[in-house]
Amino acid sequence: MGLGIRSSRGGLLIGHLFFAYYSILFSRVSKYCSLKILRILEVYERGSGQQINLQKSKLTFTPNVLSSHMSETQNLLGVNVCNCQDKYLCLPSMVGRNKRLLFNDIKDRVWKKFRGWNDSMFSFDGNEVLIKAVAQAVPTYAMSIFQIHVGLCKDLSSMFSKFLWGSKGGNRKISWDATIKKGCSHIWRSLLWGRSLLSKGIRWVVGDGNNIHVFKDQWIPRPNTFKPITVNPENDLRVADLLDRNHQGRDTTKLDRAMLPINKDIIMSIPISWRGGKDYIAWHFDNKGVYTVQSGYRLALDLRVGASSSNSSISLGWWNSPWRLNIPPKVRIFVWRACLNVIPSMKNIWKRKMMASPHCIRSSRRVFSSRTLFLSPRLTPTWIPPPPGRFKLNTAAAVSKFSNIRRIGAAIRIDKGLVLAALSNQMQGSFIAAVSELIALREGLQLAIFYNFRVQIAEVVSPSVVSILNDPSAHGWDSKFLVKEILAMLAVVGGSLGQVISKSGNTLAHKLALLAFSSARERLWLANNPLCSSPVV
């Protein structure tokens, strides 16, 4: 075991039976060298009793070798000549100067799929599913190793766009969205680029904090560095030293002493679990916390154009919001197109000089555009009581952009609207809205457990909270431990998460959260309306 010869330090180990994935021989093109190679192989065959299969061997020449010398060498060795651009496992084994032609087969494979699909047989959302599930998966394998040429990316994007909007051959359709177009090997550069990109997007998620060094590791949810800004770092300080488990949160005294104010505000936005848990590493730019080629290329694009990751996360959240709606695909596609203002509205048709006026047919004073769809009046929903004999929990959180304090409210009621218990409190921390809603739900469930109320239904305002609790593996990886606590509490009270309600249907809990602005201490009401009585505590 381990016997053999290495061609260089750390190079490939070649055993006495040539047990290696590749055995590459380099030589000058001459009759003398060819005969020497044949002599070496002949000695090997006599010594090992194994014959070299020349039919599986390949011969490659550099471009400056004459054709006569190629023919002579090929005849002497009896080996077939192959092109330097041959591929192994559908990937190029050698990379030349022309990087664009290297992956042209990707475009050919995508084009063959489009030609096999009849766009008239599918709806708009059906074409969208085909592009995402099939066509965009074609270059994924190559993109996981190589940087794809920007020209090829533009060609693929153009092909996707034409197929989506129904263009075929010379028959072009209106897309309603016209944009203005404005040392080492390539393999090694691609690997180093991918490693550098990966290091810019991974960070620690805080559980118990024992494995995270405060000033060495990436753990703060602030893209680009994920590290605290400091002048005199304490190398041995760990995140666990900043937590106060007795008070179930952060030790503000230690934070004030060890951190600058710019760091403290961000650290206060990290949700801390009461039960703790093991720290783990996650990919910051994906909902599941797992690196994907799509999220990696999106981060690379943001870094190239110089856009801050915070702005990109905001725009990404807006972009993904229509796709998270639990509605039929046909309606979801229409909502997405309406948000981008790329539907054939009166205004858009008028801009293309296909109509004489952009005004609405029913109201000649109003211009009919995509915005008109979202401004129509609608009914105001109200609080829906639970079934007789059951309890319902409503929670809400109030977020202020100008402070790092969040206010929460919770109310437990029966079918006739009678308030059994209500809570109003403040939390210190710059939590995002979804995390604030999760903490408000946890406080409400804790109130129900303390007073032994069997809450069967819990309602929240935020749709993201419902999606996180229904599928913890797909969303909210940074609040993983908090979600586990809430699910355990729901199991204790025997309840389940109800439907998402609007703010107007959750008035009591919302007003309780607003009451916390006037008092920094926790206030509690039992069997009384909190809006017209004094708190018990």
Protein Blocks (a to p, Z undefined) as FASTA:
>chain_A
ZZacdfbghiacddfkopafbdcddddddfklmmmmmmmmmmmmmmnopacdfklpccdd
dfklcfklmmmmmmmnopacddfkbceehiafbdcfblmlmmmmmmmmmmmmmmmpcfkl
pcfklmmmmmmmmmmmmmmmmmmmmccdfklmmmmmmmmmmmmnopahjbccdehiacdd
ehiafklmmmmmmmmmmmmmgccddfklmmpcfklmccbacehjlpacdfbdcfkbcfkl
mpcfknopadfklmmmmpcfklmmmmmmpccdfklpadddddfkbfklpacfklmmmmmm
mmmnopafklmmmmmmmmmmmmmpccdfklmmmmmmmmnopaccfklmmmnopafbfcdf
klmkbccdfklmmmcccdddddddddehiacddddddddfkbccdcdddddddfkopafb
dcddddedjddfklmmmmmmmmmmmmmmmnopacfbdcdfblklmmmmmmmmlgokllmm
mmmmmmmmmmmnopacdddddfklmmmmmmmmmmmmmpcbdcddehiafklcccfZZ
